[in-house]
């Protein structure tokens, strides 16, 4: 773990404690930052964190929750991502499923596409596959195109006149969203096949951004309340630039 990865959250926690007038804590701001990163990056449970940092399980939970909420407020917005992308040729859009620990009865969280329970998160990458933005989480049963519309992802690039490359799951999105030519491979013309092959090469780079998001092990299998998933994704989005330096 690099020093810059630890330095940024430490500074933010220090400012936060000064703002709320907190004078003494069981853990210093640096230790709270390390505790939070151990939870998000490595996926340590609260019991493991409590044992490793010499605090109670409830205290570990309270520290992590406070940190995640604070970092989540610092995450870039969709407007920030589009503004960053304004100097680039285009954006790449795709949806991913963050698996959650749910029972079979929880149908709203079951993704028929992935055949598992989870939360739908929309990911935007730049032409090099670098993560620019991740959306708030919706139940896994929500289709990608509906999620994109609900988050305003279709309208934002269109208003900025930026091309947005996506897969066939976004058919009918409109705006500047570009999808492959529709139809079975056997029925496509030679020109349409060439377009789809080119499209696939461009769009494949978004998988790097999704892999970056899931390199934070906690997001590979969430065992928390679904109401906390968005704040966890936003916290990771905040910390991502420092962790990738």
C-alpha positions in Angstrom: 0.0 0.0 0.0 1.6 3.3 -1.1 2.0 6.3 1.2 -0.2 8.4 -1.0 -3.0 6.0 -0.6 -2.8 6.3 3.1 -2.0 10.0 3.2 -5.2 11.2 1.5 -7.8 9.6 3.8 -5.6 10.5 6.9 -5.8 14.2 5.9 -9.5 14.0 5.3 -10.2 12.4 8.7 -8.0 14.9 10.4 -10.0 17.8 8.9 -13.2 16.0 9.8 -12.3 15.6 13.5 -11.3 19.2 13.7 -14.6 20.3 12.2 -16.7 18.3 14.6 -14.4 19.1 17.6 -13.4 15.5 18.3 -10.4 15.7 20.7 -9.6 12.0 21.5 -10.2 8.7 19.8 -9.1 5.2 20.4 -7.4 5.3 17.0 -5.4 8.1 15.4 -6.5 9.5 12.0 -3.7 7.4 10.4 -4.9 4.2 12.1 -8.5 5.0 11.1 -7.3 5.4 7.5 -5.5 2.1 7.7 -8.5 0.4 9.3 -10.7 1.7 6.5 -8.4 0.6 3.7 -8.0 -2.9 5.3 -11.8 -3.2 5.1 -12.3 -1.9 1.6 -9.1 -3.0 -0.2 -8.5 -6.4 1.6 -12.1 -7.2 2.7 -11.3 -7.8 6.4 -14.4 -8.3 8.5 -15.2 -6.1 11.5 -14.1 -9.0 13.8 -10.8 -9.2 12.1 -10.3 -5.5 12.2 -11.2 -5.3 15.8 -8.6 -8.0 16.7 -5.9 -6.4 14.5 -6.3 -2.9 15.8 -7.1 -3.7 19.4 -10.6 -2.2 19.5 -14.1 -3.6 19.9 -16.1 -4.8 17.0 -18.6 -2.1 17.4 -15.9 0.5 17.5 -14.4 -0.9 14.3 -17.8 -0.7 12.6 -18.3 2.9 13.8 -14.9 4.0 12.5 -15.4 2.4 9.1 -18.9 3.7 8.7 -17.8 7.2 9.6 -14.9 7.0 7.1 -17.0 5.5 4.3 -19.7 8.2 4.6 -17.1 11.0 4.7 -15.1 9.6 1.7 -18.4 9.0 -0.2 -19.2 12.7 -0.1 -15.9 13.5 -1.9 -16.6 11.1 -4.8 -16.7 12.7 -8.3 -20.2 13.3 -9.7 -21.4 12.3 -13.2 -21.0 15.9 -14.2 -17.3 15.8 -13.1 -16.7 12.7 -15.1 -18.3 14.2 -18.2 -16.3 17.4 -17.7 -13.1 15.3 -17.5 -14.1 13.4 -20.6 -14.7 16.6 -22.6 -11.1 16.6 -23.6 -11.2 13.0 -24.7 -12.5 11.4 -27.8 -15.3 9.4 -26.2 -16.6 7.5 -23.2 -17.2 3.8 -22.7 -20.3 2.7 -20.7 -21.1 -0.7 -19.2 -22.9 -2.2 -16.2 -21.6 -4.6 -13.7 -23.1 -6.7 -10.9 -21.7 -6.5 -7.4 -22.6 -9.9 -5.8 -24.4 -9.7 -2.5 -25.2 -12.3 0.1 -29.0 -12.6 -0.3 -31.5 -15.4 -0.1 -33.4 -16.7 -3.1 -36.6 -14.9 -2.1 -35.0 -11.5 -2.7 -36.2 -11.3 -6.3 -35.5 -7.6 -6.8 -31.8 -8.3 -6.3 -31.6 -11.3 -8.6 -30.0 -10.6 -12.0 -31.3 -12.9 -14.7 -28.3 -12.0 -16.9 -25.7 -13.0 -14.3 -27.8 -15.7 -12.6 -27.0 -14.4 -9.1 -28.1 -11.8 -6.6 -26.3 -8.5 -6.6 -26.4 -4.7 -7.1 -26.3 -3.1 -10.6 -23.6 -0.4 -10.9 -23.0 1.5 -14.1 -19.3 2.2 -14.9 -17.9 4.9 -17.2 -14.3 4.6 -18.5 -12.1 6.8 -20.7 -10.7 5.6 -24.1 -7.8 4.0 -22.2 -10.0 1.9 -19.9 -9.4 4.1 -16.8 -12.2 4.3 -14.3 -13.9 7.8 -14.4 -17.1 7.2 -12.6 -19.4 4.6 -11.0 -23.1 5.1 -10.4 -25.2 4.6 -7.2 -26.2 1.0 -6.8 -29.6 -0.3 -7.9 -31.1 -3.8 -7.3 -29.6 -6.4 -9.6 -32.9 -7.0 -11.4 -32.7 -3.5 -12.9 -31.7 -3.6 -16.6 -28.6 -1.6 -17.7 -30.6 0.7 -20.0 -33.1 1.5 -17.3 -30.2 2.2 -14.8 -28.4 4.4 -17.3 -31.6 6.5 -17.8 -32.3 6.7 -14.1 -28.8 8.0 -13.4 -28.9 10.5 -16.3 -26.0 8.8 -18.0 -27.7 8.9 -21.4 -28.5 12.7 -21.2 -25.2 13.9 -19.7 -22.9 12.9 -22.6 -25.5 14.0 -25.2 -25.6 17.5 -23.7 -21.8 17.6 -23.8 -21.8 16.2 -27.3 -19.5 13.3 -26.3 -19.9 9.9 -28.0 -20.6 7.0 -25.5 -19.8 3.5 -26.6 -21.9 0.7 -25.1 -23.1 -2.9 -25.7 -26.4 -4.1 -27.1 -28.0 -3.9 -23.6 -28.4 -0.2 -24.2 -30.4 -0.6 -27.4 -32.8 2.3 -27.8 -31.0 4.6 -25.3 -30.7 7.3 -27.9 -28.6 10.4 -27.4 -24.9 9.9 -28.3 -24.9 6.2 -27.1 -23.5 4.0 -29.8 -24.2 0.2 -29.8 -23.2 -2.5 -32.3 -25.3 -3.3 -35.3 -28.3 -5.3 -34.3 -28.9 -8.8 -35.6 -27.5 -12.3 -35.7 -23.9 -12.5 -36.9 -24.9 -14.7 -39.9 -27.4 -12.1 -41.1 -25.1 -9.1 -40.9 -23.4 -7.7 -44.0 -19.6 -7.6 -44.3 -19.6 -3.9 -43.4 -21.8 -4.4 -40.4 -19.5 -7.2 -39.2 -16.5 -5.0 -39.5 -18.3 -2.2 -37.6 -19.2 -4.7 -34.8 -15.6 -6.0 -34.6 -14.3 -2.4 -34.3 -16.9 -1.6 -31.7 -16.1 -4.6 -29.6 -12.4 -3.7 -29.5 -13.2 -0.2 -28.3 -15.8 -1.3 -25.8 -13.6 -4.1 -24.4 -11.5 -1.6 -22.6 -14.3 -0.8 -20.1 -13.5 -4.2 -18.6 -10.3 -2.7 -17.2 -12.3 -0.1 -15.3 -14.7 -2.7 -13.9 -11.7 -4.8 -12.9 -10.2 -1.7 -11.2 -13.5 -1.3 -9.2 -13.5 -5.0 -8.2 -9.8 -4.9 -7.2 -11.2 -3.6 -3.9 -12.1 -7.0 -2.5 -15.0 -5.9 -0.4 -17.0 -5.3 -3.6 -16.4 -8.9 -4.8 -18.9 -10.3 -2.3 -20.9 -7.8 -0.2 -22.3 -9.0 3.1 -23.7 -5.7 4.3 -27.1 -4.1 4.0 -27.9 -3.1 0.4 -28.5 0.4 1.6 -24.8 0.8 2.2 -23.5 -0.4 -1.2 -23.7 3.0 -2.8 -21.7 4.7 -0.1 -19.1 1.9 -0.4 -18.8 2.3 -4.1 -18.5 6.1 -3.8 -15.8 5.7 -1.1 -13.8 3.4 -3.4 -14.3 5.9 -6.3 -12.8 8.6 -4.0 -9.8 6.5 -3.0 -9.2 5.0 -6.5 -7.0 7.9 -7.9 -4.6 7.8 -5.0 -4.4 4.0 -5.0 -3.5 3.9 -8.8 -0.7 6.4 -8.6 
